[in-house]
C-alpha cells in the first residue's frame, strides 16, 4: 500500500506540473492573441466568432492534455503490473481521472490506492482546466463589452 501512495503522489505532482506548464503556455499565447486583436478594428460578429474559435481550440488542447496525462498514468499501471493490457490501462485511467468509475476494471490489490489518488488528481486537473476556460471567457467577454458600450455611446 505504501508504494501505491508514493506512486500516486508522484504521478499527481508530475501531471500537475505538466498541466500547469501547458496552461501557462496557452495563457501566454492567448495574451499575445488578445494584444493583436485589440489593435485591430473588428466588428462585433468577428469578435464573437473569434471568441467561439478560441474557446473551441482551448477545449481541444485541454482534452488532448488530459488524454496525455491519462496515458502517463496508464503507462505507470502497465509498468507496475497493476493492469495487464494497454487498452485496459488506458480505459481505467480515463475512467478514474474523470471520476466516472463505471468501466468495471479494478487494479491489482496493492495498487488500488493509486487509482483512488488518480481520481483526486482528475478532479484537481479538471478544476484547473475549468478555471482557465472561465478566465479566458471573462477576458474575451470584457473585450466584447467594451465594443458594445463604445458603439452605443
BALOBA-1460 file (C-alpha; in Angstrom, 3 decimals):
// residues 153
<rec num="1" residu="x" x="0.000" y="0.000" z="0.000"/>
<rec num="2" residu="x" x="2.882" y="2.373" z="0.739"/>
<rec num="3" residu="x" x="4.233" y="2.022" z="-2.818"/>
<rec num="4" residu="x" x="0.759" y="2.781" z="-4.153"/>
<rec num="5" residu="x" x="0.678" y="6.027" z="-2.160"/>
<rec num="6" residu="x" x="4.182" y="7.012" z="-3.244"/>
<rec num="7" residu="x" x="3.488" y="6.337" z="-6.930"/>
<rec num="8" residu="x" x="0.103" y="8.042" z="-6.745"/>
<rec num="9" residu="x" x="1.512" y="11.210" z="-5.181"/>
<rec num="10" residu="x" x="4.494" y="11.235" z="-7.547"/>
<rec num="11" residu="x" x="2.172" y="10.983" z="-10.554"/>
<rec num="12" residu="x" x="-0.065" y="13.751" z="-9.171"/>
<rec num="13" residu="x" x="2.983" y="16.029" z="-8.916"/>
<rec num="14" residu="x" x="4.123" y="15.085" z="-12.433"/>
<rec num="15" residu="x" x="0.738" y="15.593" z="-14.092"/>
<rec num="16" residu="x" x="0.120" y="18.838" z="-12.179"/>
<rec num="17" residu="x" x="3.470" y="20.175" z="-13.384"/>
<rec num="18" residu="x" x="2.681" y="19.179" z="-16.971"/>
<rec num="19" residu="x" x="-0.794" y="20.689" z="-16.715"/>
<rec num="20" residu="x" x="0.472" y="23.940" z="-15.192"/>
<rec num="21" residu="x" x="3.163" y="24.293" z="-17.865"/>
<rec num="22" residu="x" x="0.634" y="23.709" z="-20.651"/>
<rec num="23" residu="x" x="-1.954" y="26.121" z="-19.216"/>
<rec num="24" residu="x" x="0.682" y="28.831" z="-18.677"/>
<rec num="25" residu="x" x="1.894" y="28.336" z="-22.261"/>
<rec num="26" residu="x" x="-1.680" y="28.621" z="-23.560"/>
<rec num="27" residu="x" x="-2.202" y="31.718" z="-21.413"/>
<rec num="28" residu="x" x="0.860" y="33.446" z="-22.899"/>
<rec num="29" residu="x" x="-0.301" y="32.565" z="-26.411"/>
<rec num="30" residu="x" x="-3.736" y="33.920" z="-25.502"/>
<rec num="31" residu="x" x="-2.276" y="37.187" z="-24.226"/>
<rec num="32" residu="x" x="-0.410" y="37.606" z="-27.478"/>
<rec num="33" residu="x" x="-3.589" y="36.959" z="-29.458"/>
<rec num="34" residu="x" x="-5.566" y="39.397" z="-27.312"/>
<rec num="35" residu="x" x="-2.954" y="42.135" z="-27.790"/>
<rec num="36" residu="x" x="-3.158" y="41.666" z="-31.557"/>
<rec num="37" residu="x" x="-6.959" y="41.688" z="-31.524"/>
<rec num="38" residu="x" x="-7.122" y="44.902" z="-29.521"/>
<rec num="39" residu="x" x="-5.074" y="46.762" z="-32.152"/>
<rec num="40" residu="x" x="-7.468" y="45.851" z="-34.942"/>
<rec num="41" residu="x" x="-10.837" y="47.324" z="-35.681"/>
<rec num="42" residu="x" x="-13.065" y="44.267" z="-35.845"/>
<rec num="43" residu="x" x="-16.830" y="44.251" z="-35.925"/>
<rec num="44" residu="x" x="-18.885" y="42.593" z="-33.202"/>
<rec num="45" residu="x" x="-19.613" y="39.444" z="-35.201"/>
<rec num="46" residu="x" x="-15.913" y="38.915" z="-35.927"/>
<rec num="47" residu="x" x="-15.141" y="39.237" z="-32.217"/>
<rec num="48" residu="x" x="-17.880" y="36.729" z="-31.373"/>
<rec num="49" residu="x" x="-16.591" y="34.261" z="-33.991"/>
<rec num="50" residu="x" x="-13.040" y="34.668" z="-32.695"/>
<rec num="51" residu="x" x="-14.165" y="34.023" z="-29.113"/>
<rec num="52" residu="x" x="-16.001" y="30.860" z="-30.152"/>
<rec num="53" residu="x" x="-12.939" y="29.634" z="-32.040"/>
<rec num="54" residu="x" x="-10.579" y="30.465" z="-29.172"/>
<rec num="55" residu="x" x="-12.708" y="28.565" z="-26.650"/>
<rec num="56" residu="x" x="-13.036" y="25.641" z="-29.086"/>
<rec num="57" residu="x" x="-9.270" y="25.444" z="-29.621"/>
<rec num="58" residu="x" x="-8.586" y="25.719" z="-25.888"/>
<rec num="59" residu="x" x="-11.131" y="22.955" z="-25.232"/>
<rec num="60" residu="x" x="-9.459" y="20.720" z="-27.802"/>
<rec num="61" residu="x" x="-5.980" y="21.408" z="-26.415"/>
<rec num="62" residu="x" x="-7.149" y="20.706" z="-22.866"/>
<rec num="63" residu="x" x="-8.799" y="17.446" z="-23.971"/>
<rec num="64" residu="x" x="-5.536" y="16.353" z="-25.607"/>
<rec num="65" residu="x" x="-3.639" y="17.379" z="-22.478"/>
<rec num="66" residu="x" x="-5.950" y="15.318" z="-20.252"/>
<rec num="67" residu="x" x="-5.525" y="12.402" z="-22.667"/>
<rec num="68" residu="x" x="-1.730" y="12.632" z="-22.412"/>
<rec num="69" residu="x" x="-1.979" y="12.704" z="-18.628"/>
<rec num="70" residu="x" x="-4.209" y="9.626" z="-18.675"/>
<rec num="71" residu="x" x="-1.663" y="7.957" z="-20.952"/>
<rec num="72" residu="x" x="1.100" y="8.655" z="-18.432"/>
<rec num="73" residu="x" x="-0.905" y="7.047" z="-15.650"/>
<rec num="74" residu="x" x="-1.884" y="4.133" z="-17.896"/>
<rec num="75" residu="x" x="1.804" y="3.537" z="-18.682"/>
<rec num="76" residu="x" x="2.548" y="3.532" z="-14.950"/>
<rec num="77" residu="x" x="-0.207" y="0.966" z="-14.319"/>
<rec num="78" residu="x" x="1.242" y="-1.278" z="-17.019"/>
<rec num="79" residu="x" x="4.832" y="-0.851" z="-15.875"/>
<rec num="80" residu="x" x="3.906" y="-1.602" z="-12.250"/>
<rec num="81" residu="x" x="1.789" y="-4.632" z="-13.214"/>
<rec num="82" residu="x" x="-1.413" y="-3.111" z="-11.822"/>
<rec num="83" residu="x" x="-3.208" y="-3.910" z="-15.107"/>
<rec num="84" residu="x" x="-2.345" y="-6.363" z="-17.871"/>
<rec num="85" residu="x" x="-3.181" y="-4.701" z="-21.187"/>
<rec num="86" residu="x" x="-2.567" y="-1.226" z="-22.623"/>
<rec num="87" residu="x" x="-6.232" y="-0.914" z="-23.603"/>
<rec num="88" residu="x" x="-7.429" y="-1.778" z="-20.098"/>
<rec num="89" residu="x" x="-4.857" y="0.544" z="-18.532"/>
<rec num="90" residu="x" x="-5.917" y="3.489" z="-20.684"/>
<rec num="91" residu="x" x="-9.628" y="2.818" z="-20.171"/>
<rec num="92" residu="x" x="-9.124" y="2.502" z="-16.421"/>
<rec num="93" residu="x" x="-7.089" y="5.704" z="-16.339"/>
<rec num="94" residu="x" x="-9.652" y="7.761" z="-18.282"/>
<rec num="95" residu="x" x="-12.401" y="6.300" z="-16.117"/>
<rec num="96" residu="x" x="-10.544" y="7.065" z="-12.880"/>
<rec num="97" residu="x" x="-9.389" y="10.544" z="-13.900"/>
<rec num="98" residu="x" x="-12.884" y="11.544" z="-14.963"/>
<rec num="99" residu="x" x="-14.196" y="10.022" z="-11.702"/>
<rec num="100" residu="x" x="-16.762" y="8.145" z="-13.770"/>
<rec num="101" residu="x" x="-15.799" y="4.774" z="-12.299"/>
<rec num="102" residu="x" x="-18.025" y="2.619" z="-14.494"/>
<rec num="103" residu="x" x="-15.500" y="0.634" z="-16.558"/>
<rec num="104" residu="x" x="-15.699" y="-2.400" z="-14.289"/>
<rec num="105" residu="x" x="-11.906" y="-2.631" z="-14.268"/>
<rec num="106" residu="x" x="-10.007" y="-2.824" z="-10.990"/>
<rec num="107" residu="x" x="-6.329" y="-2.507" z="-10.231"/>
<rec num="108" residu="x" x="-4.359" y="-5.297" z="-8.617"/>
<rec num="109" residu="x" x="-4.906" y="-5.062" z="-4.844"/>
<rec num="110" residu="x" x="-1.589" y="-3.401" z="-3.917"/>
<rec num="111" residu="x" x="-2.233" y="-0.579" z="-6.436"/>
<rec num="112" residu="x" x="-5.831" y="0.327" z="-5.655"/>
<rec num="113" residu="x" x="-4.889" y="3.421" z="-3.627"/>
<rec num="114" residu="x" x="-3.073" y="4.724" z="-6.690"/>
<rec num="115" residu="x" x="-6.347" y="4.523" z="-8.618"/>
<rec num="116" residu="x" x="-8.163" y="6.474" z="-5.910"/>
<rec num="117" residu="x" x="-5.419" y="9.106" z="-5.986"/>
<rec num="118" residu="x" x="-5.843" y="9.360" z="-9.760"/>
<rec num="119" residu="x" x="-9.493" y="10.302" z="-9.193"/>
<rec num="120" residu="x" x="-8.387" y="13.061" z="-6.807"/>
<rec num="121" residu="x" x="-5.837" y="14.143" z="-9.405"/>
<rec num="122" residu="x" x="-8.520" y="14.223" z="-12.089"/>
<rec num="123" residu="x" x="-10.740" y="16.491" z="-10.003"/>
<rec num="124" residu="x" x="-7.827" y="18.884" z="-9.499"/>
<rec num="125" residu="x" x="-6.791" y="18.861" z="-13.176"/>
<rec num="126" residu="x" x="-10.326" y="19.309" z="-14.474"/>
<rec num="127" residu="x" x="-10.828" y="22.108" z="-11.951"/>
<rec num="128" residu="x" x="-7.727" y="23.905" z="-13.251"/>
<rec num="129" residu="x" x="-8.942" y="23.445" z="-16.830"/>
<rec num="130" residu="x" x="-12.402" y="24.763" z="-15.990"/>
<rec num="131" residu="x" x="-10.978" y="27.785" z="-14.175"/>
<rec num="132" residu="x" x="-8.719" y="28.536" z="-17.141"/>
<rec num="133" residu="x" x="-11.556" y="28.351" z="-19.686"/>
<rec num="134" residu="x" x="-13.663" y="30.601" z="-17.457"/>
<rec num="135" residu="x" x="-10.810" y="33.131" z="-17.152"/>
<rec num="136" residu="x" x="-10.358" y="33.208" z="-20.937"/>
<rec num="137" residu="x" x="-14.084" y="33.716" z="-21.424"/>
<rec num="138" residu="x" x="-14.040" y="36.609" z="-18.940"/>
<rec num="139" residu="x" x="-11.180" y="38.308" z="-20.775"/>
<rec num="140" residu="x" x="-12.902" y="37.966" z="-24.126"/>
<rec num="141" residu="x" x="-16.227" y="38.994" z="-22.623"/>
<rec num="142" residu="x" x="-14.653" y="42.236" z="-21.425"/>
<rec num="143" residu="x" x="-13.436" y="42.876" z="-24.995"/>
<rec num="144" residu="x" x="-16.957" y="42.331" z="-26.306"/>
<rec num="145" residu="x" x="-18.435" y="44.535" z="-23.575"/>
<rec num="146" residu="x" x="-16.026" y="47.370" z="-24.474"/>
<rec num="147" residu="x" x="-17.051" y="47.058" z="-28.099"/>
<rec num="148" residu="x" x="-20.785" y="47.121" z="-27.324"/>
<rec num="149" residu="x" x="-20.541" y="50.057" z="-24.901"/>
<rec num="150" residu="x" x="-18.272" y="52.092" z="-27.210"/>
<rec num="151" residu="x" x="-20.593" y="51.575" z="-30.199"/>
<rec num="152" residu="x" x="-23.627" y="52.697" z="-28.156"/>
<rec num="153" residu="x" x="-22.020" y="55.861" z="-26.816"/>
